[in-house]
Amino acid sequence: MDNYTEILRNCRESGGFCERDFILADKTSMKIGGECDVFVAPKTEKSLCEILDFCRKSGISYFVLGKGSNVLINKFHGVVISTAELCEISADGRTITAGAGASLAAVCKTALEKSLTGMECLFGIPGSVGGALFMNAGAYGGEMKDVVSSCRYIDEDGEIREMRAEEMELCYRGSIFRQRDFVIISVVFTLNEGEKTAIKERMEELMQRRRDKQPLEYPSCGSTFKRPENYFAAALIEECGLKGCSVGGAEVSRKHSGFVINKGGATFEDVVALVEHIKKVVREEKGVELECEMIIVDK
């Protein structure tokens, strides 16, 4: 019996999914991912807390995964903990509460059903609620910080606590959750009353804009790089003649050069090599240092 046995037992007893030597590719939007020692998707907050506590006290490496829409992952020696089962969504007046594993799109649809406005710009972002708050996801002029009022999270001592939005240090693609070993378990959104037809039209308009301009037909991590100050990453990449540049199955999208896509059969090494090449060329030709927006995991 090893340390993983207790983790697997706990997850199984909570009704969650668990498996040893799990291949992660299908759990990421890039469709790339090697093996982890153990994959668990706890069914309850209690189980999640206990598994986290056991990993921390036993010195077991762990990585918390939402929908994997902003993660390039190779292999992980340790436990990958998915929040996918914590996906309940409820609405009360102008507030919506969603589990960390709920899809952002599902929350946006709930807002539409309740005629609540404020989340239209987030519709179409292919991530989980927890992941979106973790990185303060945003698009088309709006961000999570505009609509989040509080969250519940597990702190470094294993206690469940509540945090107000003003304490989250939400900034461009960043938050306190990127700096501290906190695990988000649910998020509260506070929205405004709106007109359902107008909300629906705005969502459809922005979704169509995504389809027209982004390579949604290919696996990707979304925008590969953060926006450099006073520049746009996609414009810099295109000006350097890198649109369509490829390494193996990884390619700079010909539709939107801000996306590195999996054209087919791309490996972790292909994507990393292409990203490094892009950064090198842009640095040498434009004097700008690009920073990855996606999280790269290889441990």
C-alpha positions in Angstrom: 0.0 0.0 0.0 1.3 3.5 -0.9 0.2 7.0 -0.1 -1.9 7.1 -3.2 -4.2 4.3 -1.9 -5.7 6.6 0.7 -6.3 9.4 -1.8 -8.0 6.9 -4.2 -10.2 5.5 -1.4 -11.3 8.9 -0.3 -12.3 10.0 -3.7 -14.1 6.7 -4.5 -16.1 6.9 -1.3 -17.2 10.4 -2.1 -18.6 9.2 -5.4 -15.9 10.9 -7.4 -13.8 9.7 -10.3 -10.3 8.5 -9.7 -7.6 6.6 -11.7 -3.9 5.7 -11.5 -1.5 6.4 -14.4 -4.0 8.6 -16.0 -3.4 10.2 -19.5 -4.3 13.9 -19.3 -4.7 14.9 -23.0 -8.5 14.7 -23.0 -8.7 16.9 -19.9 -7.1 19.9 -21.7 -8.4 22.1 -24.5 -5.0 21.7 -26.3 -5.6 17.9 -26.4 -2.0 17.4 -25.2 -1.0 15.7 -22.0 1.1 12.9 -20.7 0.6 10.7 -17.7 0.1 11.7 -14.0 0.5 9.2 -11.2 -3.1 9.7 -9.9 -6.1 11.7 -11.2 -9.0 12.5 -8.9 -12.2 14.4 -9.3 -13.7 14.6 -5.8 -17.5 14.7 -5.6 -17.7 16.8 -2.5 -16.0 19.8 -0.9 -15.2 17.6 2.1 -13.4 15.1 0.0 -11.5 17.8 -1.8 -10.4 19.2 1.5 -9.3 15.8 2.8 -7.3 15.0 -0.3 -5.6 18.3 -0.3 -4.8 17.9 3.4 -3.4 14.5 2.8 -1.2 15.6 -0.1 0.2 18.5 1.9 0.9 16.5 5.0 2.5 13.6 3.0 4.6 15.9 0.8 2.8 14.7 -2.3 3.0 17.0 -5.3 -0.5 18.1 -6.6 -1.9 20.2 -9.3 -5.5 21.6 -9.3 -7.1 21.4 -12.7 -10.3 23.1 -13.9 -11.3 22.6 -17.6 -7.7 22.7 -18.7 -8.4 25.5 -21.2 -5.3 27.5 -20.3 -2.9 24.7 -19.4 -0.2 23.1 -21.5 0.6 19.9 -19.6 3.2 17.2 -20.3 3.5 14.8 -17.4 3.0 15.2 -13.7 4.6 13.1 -11.0 1.9 13.4 -8.3 -1.8 13.9 -8.0 -3.9 16.0 -10.4 -7.0 17.1 -8.6 -9.9 18.1 -10.9 -12.7 20.4 -9.7 -15.0 19.2 -12.5 -17.5 17.5 -10.1 -18.0 20.8 -8.1 -20.2 22.3 -10.8 -23.5 23.2 -9.1 -25.0 26.6 -10.2 -27.7 28.4 -8.3 -29.3 31.9 -8.7 -30.9 34.1 -6.1 -32.1 37.6 -7.1 -29.1 39.4 -8.8 -26.5 36.8 -7.6 -25.3 33.6 -9.1 -23.3 31.1 -7.1 -21.3 28.5 -9.0 -18.9 25.7 -8.0 -15.3 26.0 -9.2 -15.8 23.3 -11.8 -18.8 24.8 -13.4 -18.2 26.1 -16.9 -18.2 29.8 -17.4 -20.5 29.4 -20.4 -23.1 27.6 -18.1 -23.0 30.5 -15.7 -23.4 33.0 -18.6 -26.5 31.0 -19.8 -27.9 31.0 -16.2 -27.5 34.8 -16.2 -29.3 35.0 -19.5 -32.2 32.8 -18.2 -32.5 35.1 -15.2 -32.3 38.3 -17.4 -29.1 39.4 -15.6 -26.5 41.4 -17.4 -22.8 41.9 -17.0 -21.4 38.6 -18.2 -22.0 38.9 -21.9 -18.3 39.5 -22.6 -17.3 36.3 -20.8 -19.6 34.1 -22.8 -17.5 31.8 -25.0 -14.4 31.7 -22.8 -13.9 27.9 -22.6 -12.9 27.6 -19.0 -14.2 26.7 -15.6 -15.3 29.3 -13.0 -12.4 28.5 -10.7 -9.9 28.8 -13.5 -11.4 32.0 -14.8 -11.1 33.6 -11.4 -7.6 32.3 -10.9 -6.4 34.2 -13.9 -9.0 36.9 -13.9 -10.1 35.9 -17.4 -11.6 38.5 -19.7 -12.5 39.4 -23.2 -14.0 42.3 -25.2 -13.4 44.9 -22.5 -14.7 42.9 -19.5 -13.0 40.7 -16.9 -14.0 38.5 -14.0 -13.2 41.3 -11.6 -16.2 43.3 -13.0 -18.8 40.7 -11.9 -17.3 38.6 -9.0 -18.3 39.7 -5.5 -16.8 36.9 -3.4 -15.6 33.3 -3.4 -15.1 30.4 -1.0 -11.7 28.8 -1.0 -9.5 26.4 0.9 -6.6 28.2 2.6 -3.0 26.9 3.2 -4.1 25.4 6.5 -6.9 23.4 4.9 -9.7 25.7 6.3 -12.6 26.8 4.1 -12.8 30.6 4.1 -14.6 33.3 2.3 -12.9 36.2 0.4 -14.4 39.4 -0.9 -13.5 40.5 -4.4 -11.5 43.5 -3.2 -9.2 41.1 -1.3 -8.4 39.0 -4.4 -5.8 41.3 -5.9 -7.5 40.9 -9.3 -5.4 42.4 -12.1 -4.6 41.7 -15.8 -4.6 37.8 -16.0 -3.7 37.6 -12.3 -5.0 37.3 -8.8 -4.0 36.4 -5.3 -4.7 32.7 -6.2 -1.7 32.7 -8.5 0.5 33.8 -5.6 -0.8 31.7 -2.7 -1.6 28.0 -2.3 -5.4 28.7 -2.1 -7.9 26.5 -3.9 -11.1 28.1 -5.1 -14.2 26.0 -4.4 -17.1 28.3 -5.4 -17.6 31.8 -6.7 -20.4 34.4 -6.2 -21.3 36.7 -9.1 -23.4 39.9 -8.5 -25.0 41.2 -11.7 -27.6 43.8 -12.8 -31.1 43.3 -14.0 -31.3 43.5 -17.8 -33.4 42.8 -20.8 -33.2 39.2 -21.9 -33.4 39.9 -25.7 -30.6 42.5 -25.5 -28.4 40.1 -23.4 -28.9 37.3 -25.8 -28.2 39.5 -28.8 -24.9 40.7 -27.2 -23.8 37.2 -26.4 -24.5 36.0 -29.9 -22.7 39.0 -31.4 -19.6 38.3 -29.4 -19.7 34.6 -30.0 -19.9 35.2 -33.8 -17.0 37.6 -33.5 -15.0 34.8 -31.8 -15.9 32.3 -34.6 -15.0 34.8 -37.3 -11.6 35.8 -35.8 -10.4 32.9 -33.7 -9.3 29.4 -34.7 -12.0 27.6 -32.7 -11.9 24.6 -35.1 -8.5 23.6 -33.7 -7.4 22.7 -30.1 -5.6 25.5 -28.4 -5.0 27.2 -25.0 -6.7 30.4 -26.3 -4.4 33.4 -26.4 -0.9 32.1 -26.0 0.7 35.3 -24.8 -0.3 38.1 -22.4 -0.7 41.5 -23.9 2.6 43.4 -23.6 2.4 47.0 -22.4 1.7 49.4 -25.3 1.5 46.5 -27.8 -0.6 43.6 -29.0 1.1 40.2 -29.1 -0.7 39.0 -32.2 0.3 42.1 -34.1 4.0 41.7 -33.1 4.0 38.1 -34.1 2.4 38.8 -37.5 4.8 41.7 -38.1 7.7 39.3 -37.5 6.4 37.1 -40.3 5.5 34.2 -37.9 1.9 33.6 -38.9 1.7 30.0 -40.1 5.1 29.2 -38.6 5.1 25.6 -37.3 7.1 23.1 -35.3 5.8 19.5 -35.8 2.0 19.6 -35.2 2.0 23.0 -33.5 1.4 26.1 -35.6 0.9 29.8 -35.2 -2.7 30.1 -36.4 -3.2 31.6 -39.9 -6.5 33.0 -38.7 -5.3 34.7 -35.5 -1.5 34.8 -34.8 -2.1 35.2 -31.1 -3.0 31.5 -31.0 -0.7 28.6 -31.1 -2.9 25.7 -32.3 -2.6 21.9 -32.3 -2.9 21.4 -36.1 -2.8 17.6 -35.6 -0.6 15.4 -33.5 1.3 18.2 -31.8 3.4 17.2 -28.8 4.2 19.1 -25.7 7.7 19.6 -27.0 6.4 20.9 -30.4 4.4 23.7 -28.6 7.2 24.6 -26.2 9.7 24.8 -29.1 7.4 27.0 -31.1 6.6 29.3 -28.2 10.3 29.8 -27.5 11.0 30.5 -31.2 8.2 33.1 -31.2 9.6 34.8 -28.1 13.1 34.8 -29.5 12.1 36.3 -32.8 9.9 39.0 -31.3 12.6 39.9 -28.7 15.3 40.2 -31.4 13.2 42.0 -34.0 10.9 44.2 -31.8 12.7 44.4 -28.5 9.6 43.1 -26.7 9.6 40.2 -24.2 6.5 38.1 -24.6 5.1 36.3 -21.6 3.0 33.2 -21.8 -0.6 33.4 -20.7 -1.0 29.7 -20.5 0.3 27.7 -17.6 3.0 25.2 -18.5 3.2 22.0 -16.4 6.0 19.5 -16.7 7.0 17.8 -13.4 
